[in-house]
């Protein structure tokens, strides 16, 4: 049962794509939203890295400037549009940017430092350098720098800048929102397909689901997972005798990142966030359990002294918020489920 799991890992597991696994061909893609004006931008991220992205402005905005959202992608080598070409192309963030532009909202989205654009730089590093480059602090620092850059742009209302985080990007957005000083708190926070538990629990869920029909193999993989988690959290090397395929979830150059995400509790971060929150999730999400995650996050947000929390779990919708046509459909293709886009549009219209 090891080989089938390994084949499914790249397709189904949230954190299965290793960083810097090999050279990836990168080419500039059309990043224009469906409406509005967009331009290529660059800004300095954590450690002085030049990050590249798209600033999309609505066609019309008040003299005070347009409200805006920073769009943060999910895990792995994900680009500004929410893609990991050539295997995974969803255009999730590109589509979100287009809908928000139509609603009069500007957006900034950028290529993560793990994306194909930076692969040659990563491959030139040793493993220790890669761990620092791909650490949680680096990704968090990039997001904070992006918020600052967005607030400083002409045509943007610096007092109305929100955060939209998909999957792992939601965890980063939660951290940014919690730590924001009172005068720079997010205008609104959108968490899409974001887990309500730490990464360790997410991986347990994913492996249990992927091997539900093979209990012996499932138990073997889950036992190996626990050994790997224990090693990473203790700062030790991952065991060399893990079941084939499981080792792909613990690349040697991302152990610093994993050490944080395996322990991070999204609900504790949520309790420290102020302001309105929207939780979007697909009922057919095979990577992050929709009901459990939204219930945990909403319960945490509801303990706050201020700030509403709206929840939408869209039927027949994937982790990438796309329609699912069957049991084996990963839900990468097509337009974002209309119910998701409509809820997002209605919610942003009601923000103060």
N, C-alpha and C positions, 0 to 999 in steps of 0.2 A: 504493500500500500504506500510505500514511500514515494515512488515515482509520480503517481497521480497527484499527491499532495504538492510536490514540487512544481508540477505544471500549473496547478491552480493557484499557487502562491502569488505569482506575478499578476494574476488577473483579479484575485479576490482579496488579498490581504493588504491592509492599509499601509503598512510600513515595509512592504516586501522588496521595493526597488532599492538596491544598495547605492550609496553615493559614490561617484567616481569609479564605477565598475569598469568603465572602458570609454573610449572616445565616442562621442555622439555628434553626428552632423547637425550643425545649427545653421539656419538661414532665417533672415528677417521675414516675418509674416505680417500680413495685413492685420493690424490691430485696431482698426477703426470701429467704433461702436455703431449701432444701427442709426443713431441720430446724434447730432451735435458735431462739435469740432474736436479733433484729437491731434496731439502732437507727441513726438518722441522726446523724452526727457531723460536726464541723468542726474543723479545726486549721490552724495557720499554716505555710505552705510557704515556699519560697525568696522572698526579697524582701518578706515580710510578706503574701503573697497568702493569702486564706482559701480553703482547699480543703475540699470537701464529699465525704463518703463514707458507707459503711455499715460498722459494726462488728457482726459476727455472732458470737455466743457459743453454745457448745453448751448443750444443755438441762441437762447435769450436768457438773461439773468438780471436781477435788480441791480441798481447802482452800487449797493452795498456788497455785491458779489454773490456768487452762487453757493449754496450749501454743497458739501462734498462728502464722499466716503472713500476711505482707503480700503481696497480689496486685497485680502490676504489668502493665498492659495493653500492647498493641502500639502501633505507630506511628500518626500521624495524630490526628484529633480524636476519640479513643476515650474512652468513658465508663467508669464503674466496673464495668459488667457485661461489658465487652469489645465494645461496640457503637459503630457510627457511623450512627445512624439518619438518614434512613429507608433508605439504601441497603444498609447492612451491619448485620444484627442476628443475632448468634450466641449471646449470653448465656453465652459461655464462662466468664468469671470468676464469674458468678452461679451457674452449675452447679457449678463447682469449690468455691465457698464452701459450697454446700449439702452436697456430699459430705464435705468436711472437717468440717463441723458434726456430721454423723452419726457421724464417727469421733472426736468429742470435741475437735476442733481449732477454735479461734477464728480469724477472719479479719478483716482490714481491707482494703477496696478503695475507691478514690476516683476521682472524675472528674479526668482529666488537665487541666492548665491550657490545653490546646488543644481541649478538648471544647466542645460546643455551649453549655453553661452560661456560658462565658466569652467567647463570640464577640463580643458587643456591646462588651465591654471591649477586645478585641483590635482591633476595627475602628476604635475611637476613637484608636488609636495611629498614629504614622507608621512607616515601614518599619524604621527603625533601632531604634525602641522595640520593635517586634514581634520583631525579631531577638534582642534581649536577653531579652524575655519568654519566647520559645520556644527559648532556647539550651539546649545540653547541660547547662551548669551549673545552669540553672533546674530542668530535669527531674530531674537528679541530686539537687539540694538538696531538692526535694519528696519524693523517695523516702527520703532520710535523715531528714527531718522526720517522715515517716509512721512509720518504724521507731521513732523516739523516742516519738512519741505513743502507738503501740501498746504499747510496753513500760510506759508510765506508767498504763495503764488498770486500774481495779479488775477483778479476776477474771482477769487475765492473768499467767501465769508469765513474768516478764521475762527469765528465764534460758533460756527455750525459745521463741524467736521466729525463725521462718524466713522465707525469701523464695521466692516463686513468680513468675517472670517469663515472659510470653509474647512471643515475637518480639523487638521492640525492647526490651520490658520485661525480657527476659532479659539484654540487654547492660547495662542499667542495674543490674539485680540483681547481675551479675558485678562491676561497679565498686563497688557498695556493699559486697559481701561481701569483696572484696579489701582494701578500705581500712578495714574494721572493726577497731577495737582488740581485743586479745586477750579482754577481758572482755565484749565485745559482738558476737562473731562469730555469724553465723547458726546457728541450731539445725540447719538443713538448707537446701539450695539446690535448687530445681527450675527447670530451664530447659526451656520448652516451645516448640517451633518456632523455636528460637534459632539464628542462623547461626554457623558456625565460622569465617567469614571476615569481612572488613570490608564495608561497604556498597557500595563500588565493585564488588567481585566479585559481590555479590548482584545488583546492577543489571545487570551483564554477563550473568549467568545468566538473569535474568528476560527481558531483551530477546532474547537468543538463543533462548529457549524460545518466546516469543510470536511471533517471526518466523521460526521454523525452516523454514517452507514457502515463504519468500520471501527467498532469499539476498541479492539485490541490496538490498532494503529493509533487511534485517538488517545488512548491512555499512554502509549509510548511517547507520543509527541508532547502531550501535556506534562508528563514527567520531565522530559528534556527541557521544556520551556521553563519550568520552575527552577531547574538547575542553572539555566542561562540567566534568568532574571536575578537570581541570588548572586551570581558572579558579577554581573554588571553593577548592581547596587552596592556591592562590597568593593568595587574597584579592581576586581580580579579579571584575568583573561577568561573569555567564554570557553567552556569545555570543548575539547576537540572532537569528542565522540558523540555529538548531537545527531539525532536522526537526520538523514539526508533531506535537504530542503529547509529545515528549521534554521540552519546556520545563516541562511540568506536574510533572516530577520535581524541579525546581530552583526552587521558589517563592522570590521575592526576600526574603520575610520569614522564611525558615528557613535561610538560608545559613550562619549561625554554627553551627547544629545540624549541618547536613550536613558542614561542614568537619571536625568531630570524628568523625562516624560514618563518613565515607568513608575515614578513616585508622585508626580504632580496630581493634585486633587482639584478638578475643575470646579467642584461645588464650593470649596473654600475660597477660590478666587472669585466666584460669582457673588458671594456674600459681601465682598468689598467693593463691588461695582455700583456706581450711582447712575441714575438716568434710565430711560426707556430701553427695553430689550425685546428683540424678536427672535424666536427660535423656529427655524425651518428644518424639516427633516422629511425624508422619504420613508414611507411605510415599508417599502421593499428593500431597504438598505441592508446589504449583506455584510457590511464592514463594521458598522456601529449600530447597536440595537436602538431603534427609534423610540419605542415607548419608554424603556428604562431610562435612556439618556435624557429625554425631554422632561420626564417626571422628576428626575434627580435635580436637573438644572433649574426647573421652574420652582421646585420646593426651596432651593437655595436662594434664588432671586426674590422669592416671596417673603423671606425673612428680613429684607432690607427695610429701612425706615422710609425710603422714597424710591420711586421708579417702578413703572409697570412692566409686566412680562407677558407678551402675547405668544401663543404657540400654534404652529400649523404642522400637522403630520399629513403629508399628501399621499393619497392612495396610489398604488401602482407606480411608485416613484423611487428611483435609485439613490445611492449615496451621492451621486453627482447631480441630483435633482432633475433627472431626465426620466421620461416615461419608460416603463419596463413592459416589454411585450410578452415575456414568457419566463419560465423558471431559470433558464440558463442565460438570459439576456442580462449583461452587466449594466445596461443603462448608461452607455457613454454617448450615444448618438442622438441627434435631433435637437429640438428646442427644449429649453427648460419647461417643465410642467406648467401649464397656464395658471393653475391655482397657486403655485408658488410665486410666480411673477406678479400676479394680481394682488396677493397678500402683501408682498414687499412694497408694491406701489402704493397701496392703500395705507400701509403703516407709515411710510415716509411722508405722505401727504399730511398726516396728523401730527407729525413732530412739531414742537413749538418753534 
